[in-house]
């Protein structure tokens, strides 16, 4: 059996996306769907202009979530020399908790996939982007860690809840209002361009 070159698979996926995008561009010629294509590109242009602000908002939410939800690796912590363990536990409360309850971590429960997404800065940023579009996964992100009787999964519950509520109130509302406002503006402008 012939081995598949993964670069060809990746290139075929990209070329399929570009081909369908090119097809959508040609739909602008038709009266019934052309306005929607124009609106799509106008909204994309507006989002592109505001991308810096959106990215900064995402980073400003992702960094605190990464810090608050990050669960230290117990095996890695206990394999460090005693001096480094002491330095870490003096600086970071979660490591202090690990140090105090060393015997409990031999039978630690496995980490949920939602919590795994917060263990890496890049995945945290992607998770926050997904959350800003409405996929909060509130039960797995907040409720289960609060009620699992395993203090290390949500070591800072008060601050985490405050940050999560602030994120719920700010990020989706801001992004939704930005897109709705630009969509209405673009729709009005597109109609005036088409009908004179």
C-alpha positions in Angstrom: 0.0 0.0 0.0 1.3 3.4 -1.0 2.1 5.8 1.9 0.1 9.1 1.9 2.1 12.3 2.0 0.5 14.5 4.6 1.5 17.7 2.8 -0.8 16.7 -0.1 -3.7 16.2 2.3 -3.1 19.6 3.9 -2.7 21.3 0.5 -5.9 19.6 -0.7 -7.8 20.9 2.3 -6.5 24.5 1.7 -7.2 24.3 -2.0 -10.8 23.1 -1.4 -11.4 26.0 0.9 -9.9 28.5 -1.6 -11.9 27.0 -4.4 -15.2 27.3 -2.6 -14.3 30.8 -1.5 -13.7 31.7 -5.1 -17.1 30.2 -6.0 -18.7 32.5 -3.3 -17.1 35.5 -4.8 -18.7 34.7 -8.2 -22.1 34.6 -6.4 -22.0 38.4 -6.1 -23.3 38.7 -9.7 -26.7 37.3 -8.8 -29.3 39.7 -7.4 -30.8 37.3 -4.8 -27.6 36.3 -3.0 -25.2 39.0 -4.2 -26.1 41.4 -1.3 -25.3 38.7 1.2 -21.8 38.1 -0.3 -21.2 41.9 -0.2 -22.4 42.1 3.4 -20.1 39.2 4.3 -17.1 40.8 2.9 -17.9 44.2 4.4 -18.4 42.6 7.9 -15.1 40.7 7.4 -13.4 44.0 6.5 -14.8 45.6 9.7 -13.7 42.6 11.8 -10.3 42.8 10.2 -10.1 46.5 11.2 -11.1 45.8 14.7 -9.0 42.6 14.9 -6.3 44.2 17.1 -8.9 45.2 19.7 -10.6 41.7 19.6 -7.2 40.0 19.9 -6.2 42.1 22.9 -9.6 41.4 24.6 -9.1 37.7 24.0 -5.6 37.8 25.4 -6.7 39.9 28.4 -9.3 37.2 29.2 -7.1 34.2 28.4 -4.1 35.0 30.6 -6.1 35.2 33.8 -8.0 32.0 32.9 -4.7 30.3 32.2 -3.3 31.4 35.6 -6.5 30.5 37.5 -7.3 27.2 35.9 -3.8 25.8 35.5 -3.3 22.7 37.6 0.4 22.1 38.4 1.8 18.7 37.4 2.2 16.9 40.7 4.7 14.4 39.4 6.9 17.1 37.9 6.7 19.1 41.1 7.7 16.2 43.3 10.6 15.3 41.0 12.2 18.7 41.5 14.9 19.2 44.1 13.7 20.2 47.6 15.1 23.8 47.2 13.0 24.3 44.0 9.9 22.8 45.6 10.3 25.2 48.5 10.7 28.2 46.2 7.7 27.2 44.2 5.5 26.6 47.2 6.5 29.9 48.8 5.6 31.8 45.6 2.5 30.0 44.3 -0.4 28.9 46.5 -1.3 25.9 44.2 2.2 24.5 44.7 1.8 25.0 48.5 -1.4 23.0 48.3 0.5 20.2 46.4 3.2 20.2 49.0 0.8 20.0 52.0 -1.3 17.2 50.5 1.5 15.2 48.9 0.0 11.8 49.8 -3.4 12.6 48.2 -2.0 12.9 44.7 -1.2 9.3 44.2 -4.9 8.6 43.6 -5.8 11.9 41.9 -8.7 11.8 39.6 -8.1 12.4 35.9 -8.4 15.9 34.6 -11.5 16.7 32.4 -11.0 17.7 28.8 -12.3 21.2 29.6 -9.7 21.7 32.3 -7.0 20.2 30.0 -7.7 23.1 27.5 -6.6 25.6 30.2 -3.3 23.9 30.8 -1.6 25.4 27.7 -1.5 29.1 26.9 -2.4 28.6 23.2 -5.2 26.2 24.0 -6.5 28.6 26.6 -6.6 31.4 24.0 -8.5 29.1 21.6 -10.9 28.1 24.4 -11.5 31.8 25.3 -12.2 32.6 21.6 -14.7 29.7 21.6 -16.2 30.9 24.8 -16.6 34.4 23.4 -18.7 33.0 20.6 -21.0 31.4 23.1 -19.6 28.0 24.0 -19.1 28.6 27.7 -19.4 24.9 28.9 -20.3 26.4 32.3 -20.9 23.0 34.0 -17.5 21.5 33.1 -15.5 24.8 33.5 -16.9 26.1 36.7 -19.5 23.9 38.4 -17.7 20.5 38.3 -14.3 21.9 39.6 -16.2 23.7 42.4 -18.1 20.6 43.6 -15.6 17.8 43.0 -14.1 17.9 46.5 -10.7 18.1 44.9 -9.4 21.6 45.8 -6.6 21.7 43.3 -8.9 21.8 40.3 -10.3 25.2 41.2 -7.9 26.6 43.8 -9.1 30.2 43.6 -12.9 29.9 43.4 -13.8 33.5 44.3 -11.5 35.2 41.9 -12.3 32.6 39.2 -16.0 33.3 39.5 -15.6 37.0 39.4 -13.4 36.7 36.3 -15.8 34.3 34.6 -18.8 36.6 35.3 -16.9 39.6 34.0 -16.0 37.6 30.9 -19.6 36.5 30.4 -20.8 40.1 30.7 -18.1 41.7 28.6 -16.7 39.6 25.8 -19.7 38.1 24.1 -21.7 41.2 24.4 -19.0 43.4 23.0 -18.3 41.1 20.1 -22.0 40.6 19.3 -22.7 44.3 19.4 -19.7 45.1 17.3 -20.8 42.6 14.6 -24.5 43.6 14.8 -23.7 47.3 14.5 -21.3 46.8 11.6 -23.8 44.3 10.0 -26.6 46.9 10.1 -24.3 49.6 8.8 -23.1 47.4 6.0 -26.6 46.3 5.1 -27.9 49.9 4.9 -24.8 50.9 2.9 -25.1 47.9 0.5 -28.8 48.5 -0.1 -28.1 52.2 -0.9 -25.2 51.1 -3.3 -27.4 48.6 -5.1 -30.6 50.7 -5.4 -29.0 54.1 -5.7 
